[in-house]
Amino acid sequence: MTSKGLNYIHPDAKIGKNVIIEPFTTIYGDVEIGDDTWIGPNVTIFDGARIGSGCKIYPGAVISAVSQDLKYKGEYTTTHIGNNTTIRECVTIHKGTIDRMKTVVGDNCLLMAYVHVAHDCIIGNSVIIANSTQLAGHITIGDYVVIEGMVGTQQFVSIGDHAFIAGGSLVRKNVPPFVKAAREPLSYVGVNAIGMRRRGFTDQQVMNVEDTYRIIYVQNNNKTKAIEIAEEELPESEEKTKIIQFIQGSEKGIMRGFN
């Protein structure tokens, strides 16, 4: 570990090899930081933080602060940051509450400046969240999701794998996997085909998704009828199964289709 002075690092903190800690950073005692992580100046890392290897945390970030949920009663909870994740300037990530007992940001994520991740959020791997997006508590985000800037997301919402959410959106309902979401109120505007192809999906897999959402959204069937038609008329595929299982498990309801 290299500490460049003018820091407060609690002696009980567990800090890995080749960690660089820039000046004016505070690290509490119940903290674990993996190898080869860089922590910039003026960062605060509170008790309960578990930070992986190869991360970069930029000035002004606050990790594992106590939840703003008024129901939090001081129970022991944690915040987990995966490997090779970048947390930019002034990002705030709060620890969990009794609901999930932890807040999680996965591997290879990028949280841009001024993002807020509230208590009990679970964020998957390779997720990009752009500037000033605000995540309320208890949100679940799948892998390879891209959320553009200044998005507001309501508590208990789920966002499926490979979804794309346009900047300035307000997310009040669950967003199924593989979709592009935009407009107000938030609506289906197509399949995230470009993102899927960038991640190695074949043309047939993209077509599987398009065919499924054509029945669910474009033909404007109600949810129950759409699932029934998709299961009867479309060939079996992993993509169809993932979409249907997500929708069936969405007690909060999914975002609307075309206006």
C-alpha positions in Angstrom: 0.0 0.0 0.0 1.1 3.5 -0.8 -0.4 6.3 1.3 0.6 9.8 0.3 0.1 11.4 3.6 -2.6 13.6 5.2 -4.9 10.6 5.3 -6.8 8.9 8.1 -6.6 5.1 7.6 -7.9 3.1 10.5 -5.3 0.4 11.6 -7.9 -2.3 11.4 -8.7 -1.7 7.7 -7.6 -4.6 5.5 -5.8 -3.1 2.5 -4.3 -5.3 -0.3 -1.1 -5.1 -2.2 -0.2 -2.2 -4.6 -3.1 0.0 -3.4 -2.5 3.7 -3.8 -4.4 6.1 -1.5 -4.1 9.8 -2.4 -4.1 12.6 0.2 -7.1 13.7 2.4 -8.9 10.3 2.2 -10.6 8.7 5.2 -10.9 4.9 5.5 -12.7 3.4 8.5 -11.8 0.2 10.3 -14.3 -2.3 9.0 -13.1 -1.9 5.4 -11.5 -4.4 2.9 -9.8 -3.2 -0.2 -8.4 -5.5 -2.9 -5.0 -5.4 -4.6 -4.1 -2.8 -7.3 -6.9 -0.4 -6.4 -6.4 3.3 -6.7 -8.3 5.6 -4.3 -8.2 9.3 -5.2 -8.0 12.3 -2.8 -10.9 13.3 -0.6 -12.6 9.9 -0.7 -14.5 8.6 2.3 -14.9 4.9 2.8 -17.1 4.0 5.8 -17.4 0.8 7.8 -18.8 -2.2 5.9 -17.2 -1.5 2.6 -15.8 -4.5 0.7 -14.0 -3.2 -2.4 -12.5 -5.5 -5.0 -9.2 -5.5 -6.9 -8.2 -3.2 -9.7 -10.8 -0.5 -8.9 -10.5 3.2 -9.4 -12.3 5.6 -7.0 -12.2 9.3 -7.9 -12.3 12.4 -5.6 -15.3 13.1 -3.5 -16.8 9.6 -3.7 -18.5 8.3 -0.5 -18.7 4.6 -0.1 -20.8 2.6 2.4 -22.4 5.6 4.2 -25.4 4.9 6.5 -28.7 4.6 4.6 -31.0 7.5 4.4 -33.9 5.1 4.9 -35.7 6.2 8.1 -36.4 2.6 8.9 -32.7 1.8 9.3 -32.1 1.0 12.9 -28.3 0.5 12.9 -28.3 -3.2 11.9 -24.9 -4.4 10.6 -24.9 -4.2 6.8 -22.3 -3.9 4.1 -21.5 -2.5 0.7 -19.8 -4.6 -2.0 -17.9 -3.2 -5.0 -16.6 -5.8 -7.5 -13.3 -6.0 -9.3 -12.2 -3.5 -12.0 -15.0 -1.1 -11.3 -14.6 2.6 -11.7 -16.4 5.1 -9.4 -16.1 8.6 -10.6 -16.2 12.0 -8.9 -18.8 12.5 -6.1 -20.6 9.2 -6.5 -22.4 8.1 -3.3 -23.1 4.5 -2.5 -25.0 3.7 0.7 -24.9 0.4 2.7 -27.8 -2.0 2.9 -30.6 -2.2 5.5 -32.5 -5.2 7.0 -34.2 -5.8 3.6 -31.1 -7.2 1.8 -28.4 -6.5 4.3 -26.1 -5.2 1.6 -25.7 -3.0 -1.4 -23.8 -4.5 -4.4 -22.1 -3.1 -7.4 -20.7 -5.8 -9.6 -17.4 -6.3 -11.6 -16.3 -4.1 -14.5 -18.9 -1.4 -13.9 -18.6 2.4 -14.5 -20.5 4.8 -12.3 -20.0 8.3 -13.7 -19.9 11.5 -11.7 -22.7 12.3 -9.2 -24.4 9.0 -9.5 -26.3 8.0 -6.3 -26.8 4.3 -5.4 -29.2 4.0 -2.4 -29.4 1.2 0.1 -30.1 -2.4 -0.9 -29.5 -1.9 -4.6 -28.0 -4.9 -6.4 -26.2 -3.9 -9.6 -24.8 -6.6 -11.9 -21.6 -6.8 -13.9 -20.4 -4.6 -16.8 -23.1 -1.9 -16.0 -22.6 1.7 -17.1 -24.5 4.4 -15.3 -24.0 7.9 -16.6 -23.7 11.2 -14.8 -26.2 12.3 -12.2 -28.5 9.3 -12.4 -30.2 8.6 -9.1 -31.1 5.1 -7.9 -33.6 4.8 -5.0 -33.5 1.9 -2.6 -34.1 -1.8 -3.3 -33.4 -1.6 -7.1 -32.1 -4.6 -9.0 -30.1 -4.1 -12.2 -29.0 -6.9 -14.4 -25.7 -7.4 -16.4 -24.6 -5.1 -19.3 -27.3 -2.5 -18.6 -26.6 1.0 -19.9 -28.4 3.9 -18.2 -27.8 7.4 -19.6 -27.4 10.6 -17.6 -30.0 12.2 -15.3 -32.3 9.2 -15.0 -34.4 8.9 -11.9 -35.4 5.4 -10.8 -38.1 4.6 -8.3 -37.6 2.2 -5.4 -38.0 -1.6 -5.9 -37.7 -1.4 -9.7 -35.9 -4.1 -11.7 -34.0 -3.6 -14.9 -33.3 -6.7 -17.0 -30.0 -7.7 -18.6 -28.8 -5.8 -21.7 -31.4 -3.0 -21.3 -30.7 0.6 -22.4 -32.4 3.5 -20.8 -32.3 6.9 -22.5 -31.1 10.0 -20.6 -33.6 12.0 -18.5 -36.0 9.1 -18.2 -38.1 8.5 -15.1 -38.2 4.7 -14.3 -41.4 3.8 -12.4 -42.0 0.3 -13.7 -39.8 -2.7 -14.4 -37.8 -2.6 -17.6 -37.5 -6.1 -19.3 -34.2 -7.4 -20.7 -32.8 -6.5 -24.1 -35.0 -3.4 -24.7 -34.4 0.3 -25.3 -36.5 2.5 -23.1 -37.3 6.2 -23.5 -40.2 8.8 -23.5 -42.4 10.0 -20.7 -44.0 7.9 -19.4 -41.2 5.4 -19.9 -42.0 3.2 -22.9 -40.6 0.5 -25.1 -38.9 2.0 -28.2 -37.3 -1.0 -29.6 -34.8 -3.8 -29.0 -31.2 -3.0 -28.0 -29.9 -4.8 -31.0 -26.7 -2.7 -31.3 -25.7 -3.5 -27.7 -26.5 -7.1 -28.1 -24.4 -7.5 -31.2 -21.5 -5.7 -29.5 -21.6 -8.3 -26.8 -21.5 -11.2 -29.2 -25.2 -12.1 -29.8 -26.0 -13.6 -33.2 -28.5 -12.3 -35.7 -30.8 -15.2 -34.8 -30.6 -14.3 -31.1 -31.5 -10.7 -31.8 -34.4 -11.9 -34.0 -35.6 -14.1 -31.1 -35.9 -11.0 -29.0 -37.5 -8.9 -31.7 -40.1 -11.6 -32.3 -41.0 -11.9 -28.7 -41.4 -8.1 -28.1 -43.4 -7.8 -31.3 -46.1 -9.9 -29.6 -45.7 -8.3 -26.2 -45.4 -4.6 -27.2 -45.9 -4.0 -30.9 -49.2 -5.9 -31.2 -50.4 -4.3 -28.0 -51.6 -7.5 -26.3 -52.2 -7.6 -22.6 -49.5 -9.3 -20.6 -51.2 -12.6 -20.0 -52.3 -12.9 -23.7 -48.9 -11.9 -25.0 -47.1 -14.5 -22.9 -49.6 -17.2 -24.0 -49.1 -16.3 -27.7 -45.3 -16.2 -27.4 -45.2 -19.5 -25.7 -47.4 -21.2 -28.3 -46.2 -19.6 -31.5 -42.5 -18.8 -31.1 -39.8 -21.4 -31.1 -38.0 -22.1 -27.9 -35.0 -19.9 -27.2 -33.0 -18.7 -24.2 -33.9 -15.1 -25.1 -37.7 -15.8 -25.1 -37.5 -17.7 -21.8 -35.5 -14.9 -20.1 -38.1 -12.3 -21.3 -41.1 -14.3 -20.2 -39.7 -15.2 -16.8 -38.8 -11.6 -16.2 -42.3 -10.4 -17.0 -44.0 -13.2 -15.1 -42.0 -12.2 -12.0 -42.7 -8.5 -12.3 -45.2 -7.8 -9.5 -44.6 -4.1 -9.9 -45.5 -4.3 -13.6 -43.5 -3.6 -16.7 -43.1 -0.3 -18.6 -45.7 0.4 -21.3 -45.5 -0.3 -25.0 -45.9 2.1 -27.9 -48.3 5.0 -27.3 
